């Protein structure tokens, strides 16, 4: 496997962004109906960004 095959492509970054925004949208949707979820918005957003970042990084290392 060469280094060129291991680098993330634009579609990998796009998939990570869609994953992050999708999970964050679900959190915002839940916060509209249940005020308790308002406290969890920022941690959920950070968690979803971390998952997307992890997946893109795994693409680089495999």
PQR file of N, CA, C, O and H, with PARSE charges and radii, in Angstrom:
ATOM      1  N   UNK A   1       0.846  -1.173   0.000 -0.4000 1.5000
ATOM      2  CA  UNK A   1       0.000   0.000   0.000 -0.0000 2.0000
ATOM      3  C   UNK A   1       0.896   1.241   0.000  0.5500 1.7000
ATOM      4  O   UNK A   1       1.794   1.362   0.833 -0.5500 1.4000
ATOM      5  N   UNK A   2       0.659   2.121  -0.897 -0.4000 1.5000
ATOM      6  CA  UNK A   2       1.473   3.325  -0.984 -0.0000 2.0000
ATOM      7  C   UNK A   2       0.861   4.433  -0.137  0.5500 1.7000
ATOM      8  O   UNK A   2      -0.278   4.331   0.318 -0.5500 1.4000
ATOM      9  H   UNK A   2      -0.071   2.023  -1.573  0.4000 1.0000
ATOM     10  N   UNK A   3       1.643   5.497   0.065 -0.4000 1.5000
ATOM     11  CA  UNK A   3       1.170   6.629   0.865 -0.0000 2.0000
ATOM     12  C   UNK A   3       0.004   7.347   0.206  0.5500 1.7000
ATOM     13  O   UNK A   3      -0.861   7.885   0.898 -0.5500 1.4000
ATOM     14  H   UNK A   3       2.569   5.580  -0.304  0.4000 1.0000
ATOM     15  N   UNK A   4      -0.033   7.364  -1.111 -0.4000 1.5000
ATOM     16  CA  UNK A   4      -1.120   8.055  -1.814 -0.0000 2.0000
ATOM     17  C   UNK A   4      -2.467   7.391  -1.539  0.5500 1.7000
ATOM     18  O   UNK A   4      -3.495   8.068  -1.520 -0.5500 1.4000
ATOM     19  H   UNK A   4       0.669   6.928  -1.673  0.4000 1.0000
ATOM     20  N   UNK A   5      -2.474   6.075  -1.326 -0.4000 1.5000
ATOM     21  CA  UNK A   5      -3.719   5.364  -1.048 -0.0000 2.0000
ATOM     22  C   UNK A   5      -4.195   5.597   0.372  0.5500 1.7000
ATOM     23  O   UNK A   5      -5.380   5.421   0.656 -0.5500 1.4000
ATOM     24  H   UNK A   5      -1.639   5.525  -1.342  0.4000 1.0000
ATOM     25  N   UNK A   6      -3.309   5.986   1.268 -0.4000 1.5000
ATOM     26  CA  UNK A   6      -3.657   6.149   2.672 -0.0000 2.0000
ATOM     27  C   UNK A   6      -4.173   7.539   3.002  0.5500 1.7000
ATOM     28  O   UNK A   6      -4.759   7.737   4.067 -0.5500 1.4000
ATOM     29  H   UNK A   6      -2.346   6.129   1.038  0.4000 1.0000
ATOM     30  N   UNK A   7      -3.976   8.477   2.140 -0.4000 1.5000
ATOM     31  CA  UNK A   7      -4.423   9.830   2.451 -0.0000 2.0000
ATOM     32  C   UNK A   7      -5.935   9.941   2.281  0.5500 1.7000
ATOM     33  O   UNK A   7      -6.497   9.420   1.317 -0.5500 1.4000
ATOM     34  H   UNK A   7      -3.500   8.316   1.275  0.4000 1.0000
ATOM     35  N   UNK A   8      -6.592  10.622   3.220 -0.4000 1.5000
ATOM     36  CA  UNK A   8      -8.040  10.792   3.089 -0.0000 2.0000
ATOM     37  C   UNK A   8      -8.370  11.640   1.866  0.5500 1.7000
ATOM     38  O   UNK A   8      -7.654  12.584   1.531 -0.5500 1.4000
ATOM     39  H   UNK A   8      -6.136  11.045   4.003  0.4000 1.0000
ATOM     40  N   UNK A   9      -9.425  11.296   1.233 -0.4000 1.5000
ATOM     41  CA  UNK A   9      -9.871  12.037   0.060 -0.0000 2.0000
ATOM     42  C   UNK A   9     -10.950  13.027   0.471  0.5500 1.7000
ATOM     43  O   UNK A   9     -11.416  13.010   1.610 -0.5500 1.4000
ATOM     44  H   UNK A   9     -10.006  10.530   1.505  0.4000 1.0000
ATOM     45  N   UNK A  10     -11.341  13.878  -0.447 -0.4000 1.5000
ATOM     46  CA  UNK A  10     -12.361  14.887  -0.159 -0.0000 2.0000
ATOM     47  C   UNK A  10     -13.658  14.222   0.305  0.5500 1.7000
ATOM     48  O   UNK A  10     -14.335  14.741   1.193 -0.5500 1.4000
ATOM     49  H   UNK A  10     -10.962  13.892  -1.372  0.4000 1.0000
ATOM     50  N   UNK A  11     -14.003  13.098  -0.277 -0.4000 1.5000
ATOM     51  CA  UNK A  11     -15.238  12.409   0.118 -0.0000 2.0000
ATOM     52  C   UNK A  11     -15.174  11.909   1.561  0.5500 1.7000
ATOM     53  O   UNK A  11     -16.204  11.842   2.232 -0.5500 1.4000
ATOM     54  H   UNK A  11     -13.453  12.676  -0.998  0.4000 1.0000
ATOM     55  N   UNK A  12     -13.977  11.555   2.051 -0.4000 1.5000
ATOM     56  CA  UNK A  12     -13.841  11.137   3.448 -0.0000 2.0000
ATOM     57  C   UNK A  12     -14.126  12.303   4.384  0.5500 1.7000
ATOM     58  O   UNK A  12     -14.814  12.143   5.392 -0.5500 1.4000
ATOM     59  H   UNK A  12     -13.140  11.609   1.506  0.4000 1.0000
ATOM     60  N   UNK A  13     -13.599  13.470   4.052 -0.4000 1.5000
ATOM     61  CA  UNK A  13     -13.857  14.645   4.868 -0.0000 2.0000
ATOM     62  C   UNK A  13     -15.326  15.055   4.785  0.5500 1.7000
ATOM     63  O   UNK A  13     -15.909  15.490   5.779 -0.5500 1.4000
ATOM     64  H   UNK A  13     -13.039  13.600   3.234  0.4000 1.0000
ATOM     65  N   UNK A  14     -15.918  14.919   3.614 -0.4000 1.5000
ATOM     66  CA  UNK A  14     -17.326  15.247   3.440 -0.0000 2.0000
ATOM     67  C   UNK A  14     -18.199  14.301   4.258  0.5500 1.7000
ATOM     68  O   UNK A  14     -19.166  14.729   4.887 -0.5500 1.4000
ATOM     69  H   UNK A  14     -15.445  14.565   2.807  0.4000 1.0000
ATOM     70  N   UNK A  15     -17.860  13.033   4.249 -0.4000 1.5000
ATOM     71  CA  UNK A  15     -18.613  12.064   5.050 -0.0000 2.0000
ATOM     72  C   UNK A  15     -18.490  12.370   6.538  0.5500 1.7000
ATOM     73  O   UNK A  15     -19.462  12.234   7.281 -0.5500 1.4000
ATOM     74  H   UNK A  15     -17.074  12.685   3.738  0.4000 1.0000
ATOM     75  N   UNK A  16     -17.310  12.781   6.974 -0.4000 1.5000
ATOM     76  CA  UNK A  16     -17.126  13.170   8.373 -0.0000 2.0000
ATOM     77  C   UNK A  16     -17.958  14.385   8.734  0.5500 1.7000
ATOM     78  O   UNK A  16     -18.538  14.440   9.819 -0.5500 1.4000
ATOM     79  H   UNK A  16     -16.521  12.891   6.370  0.4000 1.0000
ATOM     80  N   UNK A  17     -18.024  15.356   7.842 -0.4000 1.5000
ATOM     81  CA  UNK A  17     -18.830  16.551   8.102 -0.0000 2.0000
ATOM     82  C   UNK A  17     -20.312  16.219   8.151  0.5500 1.7000
ATOM     83  O   UNK A  17     -21.042  16.751   8.988 -0.5500 1.4000
ATOM     84  H   UNK A  17     -17.553  15.311   6.961  0.4000 1.0000
ATOM     85  N   UNK A  18     -20.762  15.342   7.258 -0.4000 1.5000
ATOM     86  CA  UNK A  18     -22.167  14.943   7.264 -0.0000 2.0000
ATOM     87  C   UNK A  18     -22.496  14.185   8.546  0.5500 1.7000
ATOM     88  O   UNK A  18     -23.558  14.387   9.135 -0.5500 1.4000
ATOM     89  H   UNK A  18     -20.169  14.910   6.578  0.4000 1.0000
ATOM     90  N   UNK A  19     -21.593  13.320   8.976 -0.4000 1.5000
ATOM     91  CA  UNK A  19     -21.804  12.582  10.217 -0.0000 2.0000
ATOM     92  C   UNK A  19     -21.882  13.525  11.408  0.5500 1.7000
ATOM     93  O   UNK A  19     -22.768  13.387  12.252 -0.5500 1.4000
ATOM     94  H   UNK A  19     -20.730  13.156   8.499  0.4000 1.0000
ATOM     95  N   UNK A  20     -20.968  14.477  11.483 -0.4000 1.5000
ATOM     96  CA  UNK A  20     -20.964  15.428  12.587 -0.0000 2.0000
ATOM     97  C   UNK A  20     -22.237  16.259  12.602  0.5500 1.7000
ATOM     98  O   UNK A  20     -22.885  16.388  13.640 -0.5500 1.4000
ATOM     99  H   UNK A  20     -20.248  14.589  10.797  0.4000 1.0000
ATOM    100  N   UNK A  21     -22.592  16.817  11.468 -0.4000 1.5000
ATOM    101  CA  UNK A  21     -23.780  17.666  11.417 -0.0000 2.0000
ATOM    102  C   UNK A  21     -25.053  16.854  11.607  0.5500 1.7000
ATOM    103  O   UNK A  21     -26.023  17.358  12.172 -0.5500 1.4000
ATOM    104  H   UNK A  21     -22.065  16.712  10.624  0.4000 1.0000
ATOM    105  N   UNK A  22     -25.067  15.611  11.149 -0.4000 1.5000
ATOM    106  CA  UNK A  22     -26.244  14.773  11.344 -0.0000 2.0000
ATOM    107  C   UNK A  22     -26.488  14.472  12.808  0.5500 1.7000
ATOM    108  O   UNK A  22     -27.616  14.586  13.287 -0.5500 1.4000
ATOM    109  H   UNK A  22     -24.278  15.202  10.690  0.4000 1.0000
ATOM    110  N   UNK A  23     -25.437  14.086  13.528 -0.4000 1.5000
ATOM    111  CA  UNK A  23     -25.594  13.814  14.950 -0.0000 2.0000
ATOM    112  C   UNK A  23     -25.931  15.074  15.729  0.5500 1.7000
ATOM    113  O   UNK A  23     -26.716  15.029  16.677 -0.5500 1.4000
ATOM    114  H   UNK A  23     -24.521  13.994  13.139  0.4000 1.0000
ATOM    115  N   UNK A  24     -25.348  16.189  15.341 -0.4000 1.5000
ATOM    116  CA  UNK A  24     -25.648  17.458  16.020 -0.0000 2.0000
ATOM    117  C   UNK A  24     -27.079  17.885  15.732  0.5500 1.7000
ATOM    118  O   UNK A  24     -27.739  18.447  16.606 -0.5500 1.4000
ATOM    119  H   UNK A  24     -24.711  16.226  14.572  0.4000 1.0000
ATOM    120  N   UNK A  25     -27.567  17.632  14.534 -0.4000 1.5000
ATOM    121  CA  UNK A  25     -28.956  17.976  14.201 -0.0000 2.0000
ATOM    122  C   UNK A  25     -29.940  17.154  15.035  0.5500 1.7000
ATOM    123  O   UNK A  25     -30.976  17.662  15.463 -0.5500 1.4000
ATOM    124  H   UNK A  25     -27.031  17.175  13.825  0.4000 1.0000
ATOM    125  N   UNK A  26     -29.614  15.903  15.259 -0.4000 1.5000
ATOM    126  CA  UNK A  26     -30.458  15.070  16.110 -0.0000 2.0000
ATOM    127  C   UNK A  26     -30.478  15.628  17.528  0.5500 1.7000
ATOM    128  O   UNK A  26     -31.531  15.663  18.165 -0.5500 1.4000
ATOM    129  H   UNK A  26     -28.772  15.491  14.912  0.4000 1.0000
ATOM    130  N   UNK A  27     -29.322  16.065  18.028 -0.4000 1.5000
ATOM    131  CA  UNK A  27     -29.259  16.633  19.374 -0.0000 2.0000
ATOM    132  C   UNK A  27     -30.080  17.922  19.461  0.5500 1.7000
ATOM    133  O   UNK A  27     -30.778  18.143  20.450 -0.5500 1.4000
ATOM    134  H   UNK A  27     -28.467  16.036  17.510  0.4000 1.0000
ATOM    135  N   UNK A  28     -30.003  18.757  18.451 -0.4000 1.5000
ATOM    136  CA  UNK A  28     -30.789  19.993  18.444 -0.0000 2.0000
ATOM    137  C   UNK A  28     -32.276  19.665  18.383  0.5500 1.7000
ATOM    138  O   UNK A  28     -33.079  20.293  19.073 -0.5500 1.4000
ATOM    139  H   UNK A  28     -29.436  18.577  17.647  0.4000 1.0000
ATOM    140  N   UNK A  29     -32.643  18.699  17.576 -0.4000 1.5000
ATOM    141  CA  UNK A  29     -34.042  18.284  17.469 -0.0000 2.0000
ATOM    142  C   UNK A  29     -34.567  17.795  18.817  0.5500 1.7000
ATOM    143  O   UNK A  29     -35.686  18.129  19.204 -0.5500 1.4000
ATOM    144  H   UNK A  29     -31.991  18.188  17.015  0.4000 1.0000
ATOM    145  N   UNK A  30     -33.764  17.006  19.534 -0.4000 1.5000
ATOM    146  CA  UNK A  30     -34.168  16.530  20.854 -0.0000 2.0000
ATOM    147  C   UNK A  30     -34.276  17.669  21.855  0.5500 1.7000
ATOM    148  O   UNK A  30     -35.154  17.650  22.718 -0.5500 1.4000
ATOM    149  H   UNK A  30     -32.854  16.735  19.220  0.4000 1.0000
ATOM    150  N   UNK A  31     -33.400  18.657  21.754 -0.4000 1.5000
ATOM    151  CA  UNK A  31     -33.416  19.788  22.684 -0.0000 2.0000
ATOM    152  C   UNK A  31     -34.662  20.643  22.508  0.5500 1.7000
ATOM    153  O   UNK A  31     -35.099  21.298  23.455 -0.5500 1.4000
ATOM    154  H   UNK A  31     -32.686  18.673  21.053  0.4000 1.0000
ATOM    155  N   UNK A  32     -35.236  20.648  21.318 -0.4000 1.5000
ATOM    156  CA  UNK A  32     -36.461  21.414  21.089 -0.0000 2.0000
ATOM    157  C   UNK A  32     -37.608  20.822  21.905  0.5500 1.7000
ATOM    158  O   UNK A  32     -38.436  21.557  22.443 -0.5500 1.4000
ATOM    159  H   UNK A  32     -34.881  20.117  20.549  0.4000 1.0000
ATOM    160  N   UNK A  33     -37.655  19.502  21.995 -0.4000 1.5000
ATOM    161  CA  UNK A  33     -38.769  18.847  22.675 -0.0000 2.0000
ATOM    162  C   UNK A  33     -38.515  18.559  24.146  0.5500 1.7000
ATOM    163  O   UNK A  33     -39.465  18.427  24.917 -0.5500 1.4000
ATOM    164  H   UNK A  33     -36.983  18.905  21.558  0.4000 1.0000
ATOM    165  N   UNK A  34     -37.281  18.460  24.542 -0.4000 1.5000
ATOM    166  CA  UNK A  34     -36.953  18.165  25.932 -0.0000 2.0000
ATOM    167  C   UNK A  34     -35.846  19.099  26.404  0.5500 1.7000
ATOM    168  O   UNK A  34     -34.709  18.984  25.946 -0.5500 1.4000
ATOM    169  H   UNK A  34     -36.509  18.567  23.915  0.4000 1.0000
ATOM    170  N   UNK A  35     -36.158  20.025  27.313 -0.4000 1.5000
ATOM    171  CA  UNK A  35     -35.153  21.004  27.759 -0.0000 2.0000
ATOM    172  C   UNK A  35     -33.915  20.372  28.409  0.5500 1.7000
ATOM    173  O   UNK A  35     -32.849  20.988  28.438 -0.5500 1.4000
ATOM    174  H   UNK A  35     -37.081  20.119  27.685  0.4000 1.0000
ATOM    175  N   UNK A  36     -34.049  19.166  28.919 -0.4000 1.5000
ATOM    176  CA  UNK A  36     -32.898  18.504  29.535 -0.0000 2.0000
ATOM    177  C   UNK A  36     -31.767  18.298  28.528  0.5500 1.7000
ATOM    178  O   UNK A  36     -30.592  18.337  28.892 -0.5500 1.4000
ATOM    179  H   UNK A  36     -34.915  18.666  28.895  0.4000 1.0000
ATOM    180  N   UNK A  37     -32.122  18.081  27.272 -0.4000 1.5000
ATOM    181  CA  UNK A  37     -31.111  17.859  26.239 -0.0000 2.0000
ATOM    182  C   UNK A  37     -30.321  19.128  25.915  0.5500 1.7000
ATOM    183  O   UNK A  37     -29.256  19.049  25.303 -0.5500 1.4000
ATOM    184  H   UNK A  37     -33.077  18.049  26.976  0.4000 1.0000
ATOM    185  N   UNK A  38     -30.823  20.287  26.315 -0.4000 1.5000
ATOM    186  CA  UNK A  38     -30.068  21.524  26.074 -0.0000 2.0000
ATOM    187  C   UNK A  38     -28.728  21.495  26.784  0.5500 1.7000
ATOM    188  O   UNK A  38     -27.750  22.061  26.295 -0.5500 1.4000
ATOM    189  H   UNK A  38     -31.688  20.351  26.812  0.4000 1.0000
ATOM    190  N   UNK A  39     -28.679  20.839  27.935 -0.4000 1.5000
ATOM    191  CA  UNK A  39     -27.425  20.729  28.681 -0.0000 2.0000
ATOM    192  C   UNK A  39     -26.424  19.814  27.973  0.5500 1.7000
ATOM    193  O   UNK A  39     -25.216  19.919  28.183 -0.5500 1.4000
ATOM    194  H   UNK A  39     -29.474  20.380  28.332  0.4000 1.0000
ATOM    195  N   UNK A  40     -26.931  18.934  27.149 -0.4000 1.5000
ATOM    196  CA  UNK A  40     -26.069  17.954  26.491 -0.0000 2.0000
ATOM    197  C   UNK A  40     -25.682  18.357  25.077  0.5500 1.7000
ATOM    198  O   UNK A  40     -24.987  17.598  24.401 -0.5500 1.4000
ATOM    199  H   UNK A  40     -27.913  18.848  26.978  0.4000 1.0000
ATOM    200  N   UNK A  41     -26.110  19.535  24.601 -0.4000 1.5000
ATOM    201  CA  UNK A  41     -25.839  19.898  23.213 -0.0000 2.0000
ATOM    202  C   UNK A  41     -24.350  19.995  22.899  0.5500 1.7000
ATOM    203  O   UNK A  41     -23.882  19.402  21.928 -0.5500 1.4000
ATOM    204  H   UNK A  41     -26.675  20.151  25.149  0.4000 1.0000
ATOM    205  N   UNK A  42     -23.611  20.730  23.705 -0.4000 1.5000
ATOM    206  CA  UNK A  42     -22.185  20.927  23.423 -0.0000 2.0000
ATOM    207  C   UNK A  42     -21.407  19.617  23.566  0.5500 1.7000
ATOM    208  O   UNK A  42     -20.596  19.309  22.692 -0.5500 1.4000
ATOM    209  H   UNK A  42     -23.991  21.212  24.494  0.4000 1.0000
ATOM    210  N   UNK A  43     -21.618  18.828  24.632 -0.4000 1.5000
ATOM    211  CA  UNK A  43     -20.902  17.539  24.671 -0.0000 2.0000
ATOM    212  C   UNK A  43     -21.261  16.606  23.518  0.5500 1.7000
ATOM    213  O   UNK A  43     -20.391  15.906  23.001 -0.5500 1.4000
ATOM    214  H   UNK A  43     -22.276  19.078  25.342  0.4000 1.0000
ATOM    215  N   UNK A  44     -22.531  16.586  23.107 -0.4000 1.5000
ATOM    216  CA  UNK A  44     -22.914  15.739  21.980 -0.0000 2.0000
ATOM    217  C   UNK A  44     -22.275  16.218  20.687  0.5500 1.7000
ATOM    218  O   UNK A  44     -21.863  15.414  19.851 -0.5500 1.4000
ATOM    219  H   UNK A  44     -23.238  17.155  23.527  0.4000 1.0000
ATOM    220  N   UNK A  45     -22.197  17.519  20.532 -0.4000 1.5000
ATOM    221  CA  UNK A  45     -21.572  18.071  19.333 -0.0000 2.0000
ATOM    222  C   UNK A  45     -20.086  17.713  19.308  0.5500 1.7000
ATOM    223  O   UNK A  45     -19.557  17.319  18.268 -0.5500 1.4000
ATOM    224  H   UNK A  45     -22.531  18.172  21.211  0.4000 1.0000
ATOM    225  N   UNK A  46     -19.421  17.848  20.444 -0.4000 1.5000
ATOM    226  CA  UNK A  46     -18.000  17.492  20.522 -0.0000 2.0000
ATOM    227  C   UNK A  46     -17.794  15.997  20.298  0.5500 1.7000
ATOM    228  O   UNK A  46     -16.832  15.588  19.648 -0.5500 1.4000
ATOM    229  H   UNK A  46     -19.851  18.168  21.289  0.4000 1.0000
ATOM    230  N   UNK A  47     -18.693  15.189  20.834 -0.4000 1.5000
ATOM    231  CA  UNK A  47     -18.599  13.746  20.636 -0.0000 2.0000
ATOM    232  C   UNK A  47     -18.768  13.381  19.164  0.5500 1.7000
ATOM    233  O   UNK A  47     -18.025  12.551  18.640 -0.5500 1.4000
ATOM    234  H   UNK A  47     -19.475  15.521  21.362  0.4000 1.0000
ATOM    235  N   UNK A  48     -19.727  13.988  18.507 -0.4000 1.5000
ATOM    236  CA  UNK A  48     -19.936  13.675  17.094 -0.0000 2.0000
ATOM    237  C   UNK A  48     -18.757  14.155  16.245  0.5500 1.7000
ATOM    238  O   UNK A  48     -18.382  13.491  15.279 -0.5500 1.4000
ATOM    239  H   UNK A  48     -20.330  14.663  18.932  0.4000 1.0000
ATOM    240  N   UNK A  49     -18.177  15.294  16.594 -0.4000 1.5000
ATOM    241  CA  UNK A  49     -16.986  15.761  15.876 -0.0000 2.0000
ATOM    242  C   UNK A  49     -15.810  14.816  16.125  0.5500 1.7000
ATOM    243  O   UNK A  49     -15.016  14.554  15.221 -0.5500 1.4000
ATOM    244  H   UNK A  49     -18.481  15.833  17.378  0.4000 1.0000
ATOM    245  N   UNK A  50     -15.704  14.309  17.345 -0.4000 1.5000
ATOM    246  CA  UNK A  50     -14.640  13.355  17.658 -0.0000 2.0000
ATOM    247  C   UNK A  50     -14.779  12.045  16.893  0.5500 1.7000
ATOM    248  O   UNK A  50     -13.786  11.475  16.441 -0.5500 1.4000
ATOM    249  H   UNK A  50     -16.349  14.521  18.079  0.4000 1.0000
ATOM    250  N   UNK A  51     -16.015  11.569  16.750 -0.4000 1.5000
ATOM    251  CA  UNK A  51     -16.256  10.336  15.991 -0.0000 2.0000
ATOM    252  C   UNK A  51     -15.875  10.533  14.525  0.5500 1.7000
ATOM    253  O   UNK A  51     -15.226   9.677  13.924 -0.5500 1.4000
ATOM    254  H   UNK A  51     -16.821  12.032  17.117  0.4000 1.0000
ATOM    255  N   UNK A  52     -16.281  11.666  13.957 -0.4000 1.5000
ATOM    256  CA  UNK A  52     -15.951  11.928  12.558 -0.0000 2.0000
ATOM    257  C   UNK A  52     -14.444  12.058  12.371  0.5500 1.7000
ATOM    258  O   UNK A  52     -13.893  11.542  11.398 -0.5500 1.4000
ATOM    259  H   UNK A  52     -16.807  12.362  14.446  0.4000 1.0000
ATOM    260  N   UNK A  53     -13.782  12.734  13.283 -0.4000 1.5000
ATOM    261  CA  UNK A  53     -12.330  12.884  13.206 -0.0000 2.0000
ATOM    262  C   UNK A  53     -11.636  11.528  13.334  0.5500 1.7000
ATOM    263  O   UNK A  53     -10.675  11.247  12.618 -0.5500 1.4000
ATOM    264  H   UNK A  53     -14.229  13.153  14.073  0.4000 1.0000
ATOM    265  N   UNK A  54     -12.119  10.705  14.234 -0.4000 1.5000
ATOM    266  CA  UNK A  54     -11.553   9.372  14.420 -0.0000 2.0000
ATOM    267  C   UNK A  54     -11.667   8.544  13.140  0.5500 1.7000
ATOM    268  O   UNK A  54     -10.715   7.872  12.744 -0.5500 1.4000
ATOM    269  H   UNK A  54     -12.899  10.934  14.816  0.4000 1.0000
ATOM    270  N   UNK A  55     -12.822   8.596  12.504 -0.4000 1.5000
ATOM    271  CA  UNK A  55     -13.017   7.809  11.294 -0.0000 2.0000
ATOM    272  C   UNK A  55     -12.104   8.275  10.160  0.5500 1.7000
ATOM    273  O   UNK A  55     -11.579   7.452   9.410 -0.5500 1.4000
ATOM    274  H   UNK A  55     -13.595   9.142  12.825  0.4000 1.0000
ATOM    275  N   UNK A  56     -11.915   9.578  10.033 -0.4000 1.5000
ATOM    276  CA  UNK A  56     -11.016  10.083   8.991 -0.0000 2.0000
ATOM    277  C   UNK A  56      -9.574   9.697   9.315  0.5500 1.7000
ATOM    278  O   UNK A  56      -8.807   9.345   8.419 -0.5500 1.4000
ATOM    279  H   UNK A  56     -12.341  10.246  10.642  0.4000 1.0000
ATOM    280  N   UNK A  57      -9.208   9.763  10.591 -0.4000 1.5000
ATOM    281  CA  UNK A  57      -7.842   9.375  10.978 -0.0000 2.0000
ATOM    282  C   UNK A  57      -7.600   7.885  10.774  0.5500 1.7000
ATOM    283  O   UNK A  57      -6.498   7.482  10.400 -0.5500 1.4000
ATOM    284  H   UNK A  57      -9.831  10.049  11.319  0.4000 1.0000
ATOM    285  N   UNK A  58      -8.616   7.067  11.016 -0.4000 1.5000
ATOM    286  CA  UNK A  58      -8.455   5.635  10.776 -0.0000 2.0000
ATOM    287  C   UNK A  58      -8.242   5.353   9.288  0.5500 1.7000
ATOM    288  O   UNK A  58      -7.543   4.407   8.924 -0.5500 1.4000
ATOM    289  H   UNK A  58      -9.511   7.394  11.320  0.4000 1.0000
ATOM    290  N   UNK A  59      -8.835   6.157   8.451 -0.4000 1.5000
ATOM    291  CA  UNK A  59      -8.634   6.010   6.999 -0.0000 2.0000
ATOM    292  C   UNK A  59      -7.163   6.275   6.672  0.5500 1.7000
ATOM    293  O   UNK A  59      -6.594   5.633   5.790 -0.5500 1.4000
ATOM    294  H   UNK A  59      -9.404   6.925   8.747  0.4000 1.0000
ATOM    295  N   UNK A  60      -6.555   7.216   7.381 -0.4000 1.5000
ATOM    296  CA  UNK A  60      -5.159   7.560   7.129 -0.0000 2.0000
ATOM    297  C   UNK A  60      -4.214   6.468   7.594  0.5500 1.7000
ATOM    298  O   UNK A  60      -3.204   6.204   6.943 -0.5500 1.4000
ATOM    299  H   UNK A  60      -7.017   7.738   8.098  0.4000 1.0000
ATOM    300  N   UNK A  61      -4.530   5.827   8.718 -0.4000 1.5000
ATOM    301  CA  UNK A  61      -3.600   4.857   9.289 -0.0000 2.0000
ATOM    302  C   UNK A  61      -3.784   3.455   8.754  0.5500 1.7000
ATOM    303  O   UNK A  61      -2.924   2.607   8.995 -0.5500 1.4000
ATOM    304  H   UNK A  61      -5.351   6.041   9.247  0.4000 1.0000
ATOM    305  N   UNK A  62      -4.854   3.164   8.042 -0.4000 1.5000
ATOM    306  CA  UNK A  62      -5.043   1.812   7.504 -0.0000 2.0000
ATOM    307  C   UNK A  62      -4.679   1.728   6.064  0.5500 1.7000
ATOM    308  O   UNK A  62      -4.781   0.659   5.462 -0.5500 1.4000
ATOM    309  H   UNK A  62      -5.553   3.852   7.846  0.4000 1.0000
TER
END
